[in-house]
């Protein structure tokens, strides 16, 4: 299994990327204001404790006044109650905001991903997208719901503490401010490297998820080819890379925090020594020094916590950039500002006019070259040819998963590039060669074709697709959970379920990609009959690998290297097309059988 390293990811720049995530707080301004008030109250009560401590030392202890001691105690208890209430409100409101913003962000990212065109998924691993939806958003929840409020609270305490220090003793405050540049410098210097490693760490975790998702989705192939040991080794390599990056980030964050703590508390020791000498000299009181030390300690702890949270914010900035990349990804296929209206009722006419197309992931290889085809309303046209001839690309362009580089594709006379992709696809039903079964019940899988259909319509579609019998025999009938990707069904049963979904949709254009390829002979006949009834009065395009399934098509188009090289009925092509005759000879026991 080849490993797709994907495109280079843009690197993190700075913490400003968090602003986009914080913009999701806008609808909840009232709660933000309440949380801010609660945060301010708790920060204010912490600062007020210093004045209570000052009064306790100077009036209670130094003056020997029991009444002053009682009042100081009552003041401290009142502040503690106020702090407890404010802390509860802050914790609840901030946590609620974190959970709500992450839920909204996940919805926004998933909505954007669903709108992206298939070309985006050619170069982006599904596992990486899932990592961004889960790991990155969970990290943001921690930041918004916890770390951000801690940072703001400690920022207020730090600012308030500096102000109260200045009010208490300007001289000692001047000494404290002298060491601020010494403390800030390592935050800026080491923080830059932490930010880069934070983004790299998220990318390595995404690599782990992407490879695990790829391997588990192909578990039968992995085990059938006894590839477990190699996959285990490759997964372990990705895990080690993620671990190694995380450890390097953690080492730097630890160094950052330790450096800040060392500088801050060394400075406090020096200031205590200066202040102690002033008390001995009688220039300041013991309560004044106690209050100053209290505020200095608060500021020191606040700086330490802010430096720690800053590391988390840097990590979140990397995660936010990855999410913003998805939010800002624009689909290559978008509806025009004023989309053309498809005629009503649907007609079912299809036209390809000199179409040329190359896939974004294979720009040097033409998938279609000067391709022209007209399918009349109600006509059944089969596309045959060797692998890589461009048959599936016709379906991709008709569904407007891509737009052609040159030429036009029209449905009912309307250029698809001028129409809304949703309106185009609403008129079509696709039965792919590899049927898609969702992890839900059989009933809901069929109803996927028309979500508003009632149970009777669902069961009627299942009968027409020869799916009713096996669905009815499941433990809970139509409501039985079919397993992840339909693991409880055989290949033929999955295909019949896919056909039932298309029948329920009741489209004007039917796209069949070898729709009976996975069926046994008995069921193939039943489903072929159902498809023939469904095809009556509908325009049908069939990709055929087995010519026996399309010998009765109104017209067969033989494709080779992105072009139509011959058209006609089966009998006509046996005589006029060497390529078709060779394909027929390979598949039938006798040419023309």
Phi, psi and omega in degrees: 000117183292147180260127180261110182282345177074177181286159175298136181267140177295143183274156179295148181251296181202180186288350180298338180297340179292342182300323181296319178293320181292340178296341177288352176281345187307317181293349186242042184301320182300313179293325177297317179296315179298317178296323179294319178298314180298320179296318180295319180297314181294320178296319180295320180293323177298317180293324181292336178301329180297321179290324176297320178295321179297315179295324180296319182285311187285314185272320185280310185273307185295318183273347181066036182258109180297322181297319178296324178295319178297315180297320179296320179295315179299321179297316180294320179294319178299318177296322180297318178297314180298320180294320181297314180296315180297322180295318178299312181298317179298313182300312182296311185294317182292319178297317177301314180298319179298314180295320183291317181295318180294320177299315179295321181294317177299317178298317182295317181293315181296320177299318179294318181298320179297334182273346183289148184282162180303333179301327178298321184280352174289332185242005181234130181282136180300321180299325179291321177298318179296323178298319180292323181289334185250292185299311184294318180290327176295321177297318178296323178300319179295321181291308184290322185273354182213294189299320182297317180292324176298317180296316181294317181299314181287333174294317177297317180295320180296313180296312179298322179296319178297318179297313181293327175297317180296321179293321184287314182203100182299324183297309180294326178296321178299321177296321179296315183295336179295331183271353182302313179301326179295325180282321184288326184306310180294330177299317181287318185287308181287327182299327179298317179290322177299319181299316180295315179294330178296316177294317179299322180297316178298322179294321180291322175298321177297322178298319179299311181297321182294317182289321177297316180298319180295316182292316182291326177293336180247034188301323180295319178293319178303313183285325180296326180262015181043052184261010187300316184296318180292320178294322179297318180294318180293320178296317179298324178296316178296319179297318179296319178298318178295317179297314182299317179295319180296321180293319178297321177295316181295321180298317180291319178297319177297319178297319179299310182295315181297320180297315180297315181298316180301312182294318184293311186283334171296319178296319179298320178300316179297317181294322177298321180296317179294314181295322178299319177296324178293322177296316179297328179278351178082011181279339175223159181273165177296321179295324179295317179293319179299317179296318181296316179298321178300312181293321179297320178295317177302314180297319181297312179297320180298317178297318178298315180294319179297320179296322177293313180294328179299323175298318177296320180295324177296318178296319179294328178298320177297317179295321180295320179299321179295322178289320180296325176305318179288317181297329182264000176288127180257130178295140178292334179255113180227150175291143176297162178300324178232080187295145177292145181269128176286144182297150181231126002286165181298147179259312178096021178271135181238136177222129168250121185244101177049052186275133171235140185206142174228135179292144180304326181278349180225064187292342182269359184237122180283122175278321173228142181222114178052048184270127178228135180201136175238129177242118182287156178304130178082357182276148175251118181238130178256139176254119181233162180152171181293165177300136180086008182285342179111011184297311181294330179297327176302315178295318182299319180286323180294325177279000183053044167285335176221161171251142180292153176288322179222154180086183183224148171244127184238143172236120183055038176084355183260129176296122185298331180292346179259359185250162176286124180305324180295321179293324178295310185291335179295341181264005185233157172225132182248131171246100185283163178293321176259099186295145178258123177239126182272158182283067178210198183280166176297322180298314181289330176296318178288319182294346176304331179290330178207093189302336182270006182288144178275174184298324181296318179293322178298314182291326176296318177296321179296320178297316180296331181265010181059036179250350186297317186296310184288331176291321180293332183275354177291158185308319179245025178063222181297339183268009180288135175291128188269359179089164178298121182058028175072036184295344180273359182247154173281171179299318179293323179293321176299319181294320179293325176296319178296321178293320178299322178299317179291322178297318180296328182294331177054062187274169172269337177235126182249128180245114183244116178258083183049060191292343182249017187294333186261011185259150172283174188299317183294311181289330178299320180294319179297314182290323178299320176298317180296318179294322179296323175293319180295324184286344180299123178078005180241146173285129185229129171248130183237127168271120187242125171258330175258114186294336181298336183278351185231014181298338181260010178296150178301323182206145178241129178253121180268123183248146175205124178055044175079010180230158170271121182257347178193150173222154178154187176278174180302310182295321180296319183288330176301330182267326190259341186241108177301323180295313180296319180297323179292319177298318180295320181296325179290332187260333182255149180294327177230134177306130179083008181293000000 
